[in-house]
Amino acid sequence: MTEQTQQFEHTDSSGEFVRAVPLDEVPDNGAVRVVIGGRPIAIVRSAGEIYAIHDVCSHAQVALSEGEIEDGTIECWLHGSRFDMATGRPTGLPATEPVPVYRTKIEGDAVYVAVNP
């Protein structure tokens, strides 16, 4: 896991998406932790897709970006809860509450995240 903190926020031309991380810094089947606007977000690459999911487990309050990535899910390393990266819904106990997910897009060589609904 790599951690980056946004010191300043670059937005795309629409102003909706915020530049999160260079695409080449997101490992295959891995995650990078970023903080945008005070929100910890895991930028995840799985099966060639890029996801952005809240980087705090809803059960144990630990970083999801430190867990395993498998079949479109991310695992909490502490108790083994899994979350669907597309929906944020837990797919395995002990977590029962979903975590927020964020829309992503690739522009140039960077990953952008829409942090507002």
KOLVOTI-774127 format. One record per residue: residue number from 1; residue in three letters; chain; x, y, z of N, C-alpha, C, O in turn. Coordinates in nm, 4 decimals. Each point is the difference from the previous one (the first is absolute). Example, Ala and Ser with C-alpha at 12.3 -4.5 7.8 and 13.67 -1.06 7.14 Angstrom:
% residues 2
(site 1 "ALA" "A" (1.3190 -0.5690 0.7800) (-0.0890 0.1190 0.0000) (0.0900 0.1200 0.0000) (0.1036 -0.0019 0.0665))
(site 2 "SER" "A" (-0.1386 0.1069 -0.1385) (0.0820 0.1190 0.0060) (-0.0770 0.1090 0.0730) (0.0509 0.1108 0.0169))
//
This chain:
% residues 117
(site 1 "MET" "A" (0.0837 -0.1171 0.0000) (-0.0837 0.1171 0.0000) (0.0884 0.1237 0.0000) (0.1030 0.0051 0.0672))
(site 2 "THR" "A" (-0.1449 0.0930 -0.1430) (0.0674 0.1281 -0.0061) (-0.0969 0.1056 0.0506) (-0.1196 -0.0075 -0.0280))
(site 3 "GLU" "A" (0.1694 0.1053 0.1017) (-0.0885 0.1066 0.0462) (0.0421 0.1320 -0.0599) (0.1181 0.0346 -0.0013))
(site 4 "GLN" "A" (-0.2159 0.0386 -0.0484) (0.0233 0.1331 -0.0519) (-0.1059 0.0909 0.0601) (-0.1143 -0.0413 0.0194))
(site 5 "THR" "A" (0.1514 0.1616 0.0092) (-0.0958 0.0970 0.0509) (-0.0050 0.1165 -0.0965) (0.1027 0.0593 -0.0332))
(site 6 "GLN" "A" (-0.2230 -0.0268 -0.0115) (-0.0178 0.1137 -0.0895) (0.0269 0.1287 0.0778) (-0.0744 0.0332 0.0923))
(site 7 "GLN" "A" (0.1775 0.0377 -0.1278) (0.0303 0.1290 0.0600) (-0.0840 0.1093 -0.0666) (-0.0390 0.0978 0.0639))
(site 8 "PHE" "A" (0.0125 -0.1160 -0.1918) (-0.0811 0.0934 -0.0761) (-0.0794 -0.0842 -0.0981) (0.0405 -0.1109 -0.0351))
(site 9 "GLU" "A" (-0.1521 0.1631 -0.0084) (-0.0887 -0.0798 -0.0828) (-0.0082 0.0576 -0.1408) (-0.0405 0.1145 -0.0201))
(site 10 "HIS" "A" (0.0796 -0.1963 -0.0760) (-0.0158 0.0344 -0.1410) (-0.1299 -0.0634 -0.0470) (-0.0226 -0.1189 0.0222))
(site 11 "THR" "A" (-0.0621 0.1964 -0.0864) (-0.1240 -0.0551 -0.0505) (0.0059 -0.0093 -0.1511) (0.0824 0.0643 -0.0650))
(site 12 "ASP" "A" (-0.1727 -0.1466 0.0098) (-0.0101 -0.0092 -0.1449) (-0.0748 0.1226 -0.0519) (-0.0358 0.0891 0.0770))
(site 13 "SER" "A" (0.0129 -0.0856 -0.2058) (-0.0640 0.1173 -0.0600) (-0.1434 0.0205 0.0488) (-0.0501 0.1124 -0.0025))
(site 14 "SER" "A" (-0.0170 -0.2193 0.0470) (-0.1369 0.0137 0.0499) (-0.0031 0.0498 0.1446) (-0.1024 0.0503 0.0462))
(site 15 "GLY" "A" (0.2148 -0.0643 0.0255) (0.0036 0.0381 0.1406) (-0.0592 -0.1046 0.0916) (-0.0004 0.0174 0.1218))
(site 16 "GLU" "A" (-0.0498 -0.1261 -0.1783) (-0.0652 -0.1051 0.0781) (0.0994 -0.1021 0.0537) (-0.0163 -0.0498 0.1114))
(site 17 "PHE" "A" (0.1183 0.0186 -0.1889) (0.0975 -0.1023 0.0369) (0.1288 0.0648 0.0495) (0.0429 0.1031 -0.0518))
(site 18 "VAL" "A" (0.0183 -0.1649 0.1528) (0.1243 0.0468 0.0591) (0.1111 -0.0980 -0.0353) (-0.0187 -0.1214 0.0079))
(site 19 "ARG" "A" (0.1339 0.1743 -0.0468) (0.1153 -0.0859 -0.0304) (0.0438 -0.0688 0.1285) (0.0278 0.0658 0.1002))
(site 20 "ALA" "A" (-0.0217 -0.2009 -0.1039) (0.0321 -0.0764 0.1201) (0.1423 -0.0524 0.0008) (0.0700 0.0125 0.1006))
(site 21 "VAL" "A" (-0.0254 -0.0720 -0.2129) (0.1296 -0.0666 -0.0021) (0.0380 -0.0300 -0.1453) (-0.0880 -0.0207 -0.0835))
(site 22 "PRO" "A" (0.2178 0.0183 0.0527) (0.0399 -0.0459 -0.1334) (-0.0403 -0.1468 -0.0194) (0.0161 -0.0815 0.0908))
(site 23 "LEU" "A" (-0.0671 0.0492 -0.2066) (-0.0475 -0.1348 -0.0280) (0.1090 -0.1045 0.0209) (-0.0278 -0.1090 0.0501))
(site 24 "ASP" "A" (0.1509 0.1409 -0.0877) (0.1070 -0.0993 0.0122) (0.0413 -0.0273 0.1445) (0.0817 -0.0890 0.0238))
(site 25 "GLU" "A" (-0.1354 0.1624 0.0726) (0.0284 -0.0256 0.1408) (-0.1012 -0.0929 0.0652) (0.0150 -0.0356 0.1169))
(site 26 "VAL" "A" (-0.1184 -0.0044 -0.1916) (-0.0990 -0.0941 0.0522) (0.0396 -0.1390 -0.0483) (-0.0102 -0.0292 -0.1192))
(site 27 "PRO" "A" (0.0555 -0.0578 0.2110) (0.0490 -0.1315 -0.0412) (-0.1121 -0.0919 -0.0474) (-0.1149 0.0148 0.0416))
(site 28 "ASP" "A" (0.1489 -0.1100 -0.1293) (-0.0966 -0.1023 -0.0403) (-0.0438 -0.0764 0.1240) (0.0828 -0.0403 0.0818))
(site 29 "ASN" "A" (-0.2137 0.0206 -0.0686) (-0.0574 -0.0686 0.1163) (0.0536 0.0565 0.1314) (0.0373 -0.0736 0.0913))
(site 30 "GLY" "A" (-0.0349 0.2068 -0.0850) (0.0484 0.0669 0.1197) (-0.0693 0.1331 0.0187) (-0.0834 0.0406 -0.0810))
(site 31 "ALA" "A" (0.1194 0.0271 0.1900) (-0.0661 0.1253 0.0357) (0.1009 0.1048 0.0421) (0.1094 -0.0309 0.0473))
(site 32 "VAL" "A" (-0.1492 0.1561 -0.0659) (0.0757 0.1164 0.0452) (-0.0949 0.0831 0.0851) (-0.1133 0.0262 -0.0403))
(site 33 "ARG" "A" (0.1587 0.0148 0.1566) (-0.0813 0.0852 0.0869) (0.0286 0.1461 -0.0341) (0.1155 0.0417 -0.0082))
(site 34 "VAL" "A" (-0.2225 0.0350 -0.0116) (0.0103 0.1439 -0.0184) (-0.0974 0.0667 0.0966) (-0.0945 -0.0626 0.0480))
(site 35 "VAL" "A" (0.1186 0.1877 -0.0210) (-0.0933 0.0777 0.0817) (-0.0367 0.1221 -0.0822) (0.0859 0.0805 -0.0360))
(site 36 "ILE" "A" (-0.2148 -0.0677 0.0068) (-0.0499 0.1106 -0.0807) (-0.1081 0.0710 0.0799) (-0.0999 -0.0605 0.0390))
(site 37 "GLY" "A" (0.1206 0.1885 -0.0154) (-0.0992 0.0758 0.0759) (-0.0258 -0.0593 0.1371) (-0.1119 0.0073 0.0508))
(site 38 "GLY" "A" (0.2148 -0.0663 0.0101) (-0.0138 -0.0606 0.1316) (-0.0549 -0.1410 -0.0002) (-0.0115 -0.0620 0.1057))
(site 39 "ARG" "A" (-0.0231 0.0097 -0.2239) (-0.0554 -0.1355 -0.0098) (0.1082 -0.1000 -0.0379) (0.0671 0.0181 -0.1016))
(site 40 "PRO" "A" (-0.0484 -0.1243 0.1816) (0.0922 -0.1060 -0.0399) (-0.0668 -0.0877 -0.1061) (-0.1100 -0.0514 0.0210))
(site 41 "ILE" "A" (0.1771 0.0349 -0.1341) (-0.0558 -0.0752 -0.1120) (0.1042 -0.0988 -0.0500) (0.1164 0.0355 -0.0184))
(site 42 "ALA" "A" (-0.1584 -0.1593 -0.0032) (0.0872 -0.1002 -0.0608) (-0.0260 0.0010 -0.1506) (-0.1128 -0.0210 -0.0446))
(site 43 "ILE" "A" (0.2176 0.0454 -0.0325) (-0.0079 -0.0114 -0.1459) (0.0510 -0.1401 -0.0317) (0.1143 -0.0335 0.0308))
(site 44 "VAL" "A" (-0.1987 -0.0473 -0.0920) (0.0277 -0.1425 -0.0159) (-0.0019 -0.0382 -0.1468) (-0.0840 0.0470 -0.0768))
(site 45 "ARG" "A" (0.1786 -0.1337 0.0382) (-0.0018 -0.0574 -0.1340) (-0.0252 -0.1497 0.0153) (0.0718 -0.0694 0.0720))
(site 46 "SER" "A" (-0.1749 0.0209 -0.1410) (-0.0346 -0.1421 0.0032) (-0.0505 -0.0402 -0.1371) (-0.0935 0.0599 -0.0531))
(site 47 "ALA" "A" (0.1565 -0.1625 -0.0041) (-0.0387 -0.0512 -0.1325) (-0.0057 0.1117 -0.1036) (-0.0874 0.0010 -0.0867))
(site 48 "GLY" "A" (0.1817 0.0935 0.0964) (0.0083 0.1086 -0.0960) (-0.0940 0.1162 0.0259) (0.0068 0.1004 -0.0709))
(site 49 "GLU" "A" (-0.0934 -0.1105 0.1687) (-0.0941 0.1073 0.0342) (0.0548 0.0815 0.1161) (0.0729 -0.0517 0.0847))
(site 50 "ILE" "A" (-0.1088 0.1797 -0.0815) (0.0391 0.0891 0.1089) (-0.1241 0.0336 0.0822) (-0.1036 0.0385 -0.0542))
(site 51 "TYR" "A" (0.1159 -0.0537 0.1853) (-0.1085 0.0282 0.0936) (0.0484 0.1002 0.1040) (0.1201 0.0134 0.0234))
(site 52 "ALA" "A" (-0.2148 0.0572 0.0390) (0.0293 0.0865 0.1133) (-0.1019 -0.0322 0.1084) (-0.1208 0.0089 -0.0220))
(site 53 "ILE" "A" (0.1709 -0.0462 0.1388) (-0.0864 -0.0427 0.1100) (0.0516 0.0630 0.1287) (0.1206 0.0173 0.0176))
(site 54 "HIS" "A" (-0.2116 0.0165 0.0710) (0.0383 0.0585 0.1293) (0.1022 -0.0911 0.0661) (-0.0204 -0.1213 0.0066))
(site 55 "ASP" "A" (0.1289 0.1774 0.0419) (0.1107 -0.0813 0.0498) (-0.0062 -0.0264 0.1498) (0.1031 -0.0040 0.0671))
(site 56 "VAL" "A" (-0.2236 -0.0141 -0.0151) (-0.0165 -0.0366 0.1402) (-0.1089 -0.1069 0.0083) (-0.1120 0.0210 -0.0465))
(site 57 "CYS" "A" (0.1453 -0.1350 0.1053) (-0.0971 -0.1083 0.0179) (-0.1136 0.0476 0.0900) (0.0244 0.0650 0.1017))
(site 58 "SER" "A" (-0.1469 -0.0968 -0.1381) (-0.1159 0.0424 0.0788) (-0.0143 -0.0798 0.1296) (-0.0786 0.0373 0.0871))
(site 59 "HIS" "A" (0.1520 -0.1442 -0.0739) (-0.0066 -0.0824 0.1207) (0.1139 0.0315 0.0970) (-0.0231 0.0172 0.1197))
(site 60 "ALA" "A" (0.1461 -0.0098 -0.1714) (0.1158 0.0069 0.0888) (0.0772 0.1317 -0.0072) (0.0964 0.0181 0.0744))
(site 61 "GLN" "A" (-0.1361 0.0739 -0.1619) (0.0656 0.1303 -0.0094) (0.1497 -0.0100 -0.0318) (0.0808 0.0749 0.0549))
(site 62 "VAL" "A" (-0.0448 -0.1681 -0.1442) (0.1385 -0.0121 -0.0470) (0.0019 0.0193 -0.1511) (-0.1041 -0.0072 -0.0654))
(site 63 "ALA" "A" (0.2219 0.0315 0.0106) (0.0147 0.0295 -0.1431) (-0.0266 -0.1228 -0.0867) (0.0660 -0.1029 0.0141))
(site 64 "LEU" "A" (-0.1633 0.1154 -0.1037) (-0.0268 -0.1079 -0.0955) (0.1127 -0.0142 -0.1009) (0.0226 -0.1095 -0.0515))
(site 65 "SER" "A" (0.0483 0.2171 0.0222) (0.1064 -0.0036 -0.1001) (0.1135 -0.0948 0.0384) (0.0838 -0.0334 -0.0838))
(site 66 "GLU" "A" (-0.0805 -0.0097 0.2085) (0.1024 -0.0943 0.0448) (-0.0437 -0.1454 -0.0174) (0.0766 -0.0917 0.0298))
(site 67 "GLY" "A" (-0.1989 0.0703 -0.0776) (-0.0525 -0.1353 -0.0149) (0.0211 -0.0579 -0.1388) (0.0513 0.0667 -0.0900))
(site 68 "GLU" "A" (-0.0918 -0.1920 0.0744) (0.0128 -0.0720 -0.1268) (-0.1111 0.0418 -0.0970) (-0.1118 0.0318 0.0406))
(site 69 "ILE" "A" (0.1460 -0.0329 -0.1697) (-0.0940 0.0310 -0.1078) (-0.0284 -0.1316 -0.0724) (0.0927 -0.0705 -0.0399))
(site 70 "GLU" "A" (-0.2213 0.0377 0.0229) (-0.0340 -0.1257 -0.0666) (-0.1418 0.0055 -0.0550) (-0.0937 0.0375 0.0705))
(site 71 "ASP" "A" (0.0788 -0.0750 -0.1973) (-0.1323 -0.0126 -0.0632) (-0.0910 0.1199 0.0241) (-0.1164 -0.0169 0.0360))
(site 72 "GLY" "A" (0.1684 0.1378 -0.0555) (-0.0824 0.1198 0.0136) (-0.0309 0.0382 0.1432) (-0.0876 0.0830 0.0246))
(site 73 "THR" "A" (0.1593 -0.1433 0.0713) (-0.0206 0.0343 0.1401) (0.1328 0.0398 0.0639) (0.1078 -0.0334 -0.0491))
(site 74 "ILE" "A" (-0.1196 0.1060 0.1601) (0.1159 0.0358 0.0805) (-0.0262 -0.0513 0.1405) (-0.1105 0.0129 0.0526))
(site 75 "GLU" "A" (0.2141 -0.0715 0.0078) (-0.0145 -0.0632 0.1310) (0.0584 0.0874 0.1098) (0.1072 0.0583 -0.0161))
(site 76 "CYS" "A" (-0.1780 -0.0497 0.1273) (0.0545 0.0637 0.1194) (0.0993 -0.0980 0.0608) (-0.0353 -0.1138 0.0312))
(site 77 "TRP" "A" (0.1579 0.1573 -0.0146) (0.1058 -0.0894 0.0481) (-0.0192 -0.0428 0.1448) (0.0566 -0.1011 0.0415))
(site 78 "LEU" "A" (-0.1346 0.1748 0.0363) (-0.0109 -0.0294 0.1425) (-0.0932 -0.1169 0.0307) (0.0383 -0.0928 0.0713))
(site 79 "HIS" "A" (-0.1605 0.0970 -0.1248) (-0.0975 -0.1051 0.0310) (-0.0501 -0.0753 -0.1217) (-0.0802 -0.0924 0.0136))
(site 80 "GLY" "A" (0.1265 0.1304 -0.1342) (-0.0365 -0.0755 -0.1192) (-0.1280 0.0414 -0.0691) (-0.0429 -0.0680 -0.0932))
(site 81 "SER" "A" (-0.0205 0.1773 0.1352) (-0.1184 0.0467 -0.0727) (0.0407 0.0353 -0.1420) (0.1104 0.0493 -0.0230))
(site 82 "ARG" "A" (-0.1992 -0.0745 -0.0719) (0.0248 0.0368 -0.1397) (-0.1076 0.0978 -0.0434) (-0.1150 -0.0066 0.0433))
(site 83 "PHE" "A" (0.1574 0.0998 -0.1326) (-0.0913 0.0996 -0.0536) (0.0064 -0.0031 -0.1514) (0.1081 -0.0077 -0.0583))
(site 84 "ASP" "A" (-0.2256 0.0137 -0.0057) (-0.0075 0.0099 -0.1453) (0.0501 0.1388 -0.0384) (-0.0513 0.1007 0.0488))
(site 85 "MET" "A" (0.1508 -0.0957 -0.1358) (0.0603 0.1298 -0.0326) (-0.0891 0.0864 -0.0880) (0.0189 0.1215 -0.0051))
(site 86 "ALA" "A" (-0.1148 -0.1804 -0.0636) (-0.0902 0.0783 -0.0847) (-0.1151 0.0607 0.0794) (-0.0496 0.1071 -0.0350))
(site 87 "THR" "A" (0.0065 -0.1751 0.1422) (-0.1169 0.0459 0.0752) (0.0315 0.0422 0.1426) (-0.0760 0.0762 0.0597))
(site 88 "GLY" "A" (0.1871 -0.1245 -0.0038) (0.0332 0.0268 0.1393) (-0.0689 -0.0924 0.0981) (0.0247 0.0082 0.1203))
(site 89 "ARG" "A" (-0.1109 -0.0961 -0.1695) (-0.0735 -0.0906 0.0889) (0.0919 -0.1098 0.0539) (0.0862 -0.0509 -0.0716))
(site 90 "PRO" "A" (-0.1058 0.0152 0.1990) (0.0791 -0.1095 0.0541) (-0.0446 -0.1323 -0.0617) (-0.1194 -0.0236 -0.0185))
(site 91 "THR" "A" (0.2150 -0.0614 -0.0127) (-0.0315 -0.1316 -0.0563) (0.0371 -0.1111 0.0973) (-0.0216 -0.1178 -0.0283))
(site 92 "GLY" "A" (0.0769 0.1553 0.1422) (0.0363 -0.0980 0.1015) (0.0034 0.0643 0.1370) (0.0396 0.1156 0.0155))
(site 93 "LEU" "A" (-0.0817 -0.1925 0.0838) (-0.0009 0.0466 0.1382) (0.1427 0.0147 0.0517) (0.0911 -0.0603 -0.0568))
(site 94 "PRO" "A" (-0.0685 0.1373 0.1612) (-0.0991 0.0527 0.0928) (-0.0600 0.1353 -0.0389) (-0.0929 0.0453 0.0668))
(site 95 "ALA" "A" (0.1412 0.0203 -0.1704) (-0.0579 0.1296 -0.0397) (-0.1417 -0.0195 -0.0517) (-0.0285 -0.0956 -0.0722))
(site 96 "THR" "A" (-0.0599 0.1873 0.1099) (-0.1384 -0.0038 -0.0483) (-0.0409 0.1318 -0.0652) (-0.1039 0.0070 -0.0658))
(site 97 "GLU" "A" (0.1848 0.0974 0.0835) (-0.0294 0.1311 -0.0570) (0.0879 0.0250 -0.1225) (0.1188 -0.0321 0.0021))
(site 98 "PRO" "A" (-0.1756 0.0891 -0.1089) (0.0811 0.0314 -0.1185) (0.0928 0.1175 0.0249) (-0.0160 0.0739 0.0972))
(site 99 "VAL" "A" (0.1128 -0.0575 -0.1854) (0.0885 0.1163 0.0010) (-0.0233 0.0774 -0.1296) (-0.0383 -0.0598 -0.1005))
(site 100 "PRO" "A" (0.0603 0.1896 0.1005) (-0.0219 0.0784 -0.1216) (0.0965 -0.0395 -0.1124) (0.1152 -0.0358 0.0241))
(site 101 "VAL" "A" (-0.1655 0.0434 -0.1459) (0.0835 -0.0161 -0.1192) (-0.0108 0.1295 -0.0802) (-0.0961 0.0757 0.0143))
(site 102 "TYR" "A" (0.1950 -0.0521 -0.0977) (0.0074 0.1246 -0.0756) (0.0228 -0.0316 -0.1473) (0.0686 -0.0963 -0.0342))
(site 103 "ARG" "A" (-0.1267 0.1782 -0.0519) (0.0214 -0.0167 -0.1440) (0.1434 0.0360 -0.0348) (0.0595 0.0889 0.0609))
(site 104 "THR" "A" (-0.0047 -0.1587 -0.1594) (0.1357 0.0271 -0.0455) (0.0010 0.0206 -0.1506) (-0.0917 -0.0400 -0.0718))
(site 105 "LYS" "A" (0.1980 0.1033 0.0271) (0.0268 0.0069 -0.1434) (0.1498 0.0151 -0.0178) (0.0706 0.0489 0.0882))
(site 106 "ILE" "A" (-0.0240 -0.0919 -0.2039) (0.1401 0.0150 -0.0362) (0.0072 0.1131 -0.1016) (-0.0714 0.0003 -0.1003))
(site 107 "GLU" "A" (0.1579 0.0946 0.1279) (0.0219 0.1109 -0.0933) (0.1506 0.0185 -0.0123) (0.0683 0.0307 0.0978))
(site 108 "GLY" "A" (-0.0177 -0.0497 -0.2191) (0.1443 0.0054 -0.0193) (0.0644 -0.1145 0.0757) (-0.0348 -0.1162 -0.0208))
(site 109 "ASP" "A" (0.1282 0.1485 0.1083) (0.0690 -0.1037 0.0771) (-0.0407 0.0011 0.1467) (0.0757 -0.0463 0.0854))
(site 110 "ALA" "A" (-0.1947 0.0988 -0.0549) (-0.0415 0.0134 0.1399) (-0.1384 -0.0588 0.0248) (-0.0832 -0.0101 -0.0901))
(site 111 "VAL" "A" (0.0619 -0.0280 0.2155) (-0.1312 -0.0452 0.0464) (-0.0675 0.1193 0.0661) (0.0589 0.0671 0.0847))
(site 112 "TYR" "A" (-0.1819 -0.0417 -0.1239) (-0.0817 0.1058 0.0580) (-0.1171 -0.0635 0.0727) (-0.0531 -0.1024 -0.0428))
(site 113 "VAL" "A" (0.0130 0.1647 0.1542) (-0.1078 -0.0514 0.0837) (-0.1032 0.1104 0.0219) (0.0354 0.1148 0.0267))
(site 114 "ALA" "A" (-0.1630 -0.1506 -0.0383) (-0.1092 0.0932 0.0336) (-0.0357 -0.0246 0.1451) (-0.0603 -0.1024 0.0323))
(site 115 "VAL" "A" (0.0965 0.1949 0.0558) (-0.0207 -0.0209 0.1431) (-0.1355 0.0499 0.0496) (-0.0400 -0.0314 0.1121))
(site 116 "ASN" "A" (-0.0299 0.1075 -0.1931) (-0.1331 0.0487 0.0381) (-0.1041 -0.0750 -0.0808) (0.0215 -0.0323 -0.1168))
(site 117 "PRO" "A" (-0.1357 0.0047 0.1810) (-0.1061 -0.0751 -0.0716) (-0.0548 0.0750 -0.1193) (-0.0887 -0.0501 -0.0691))
//
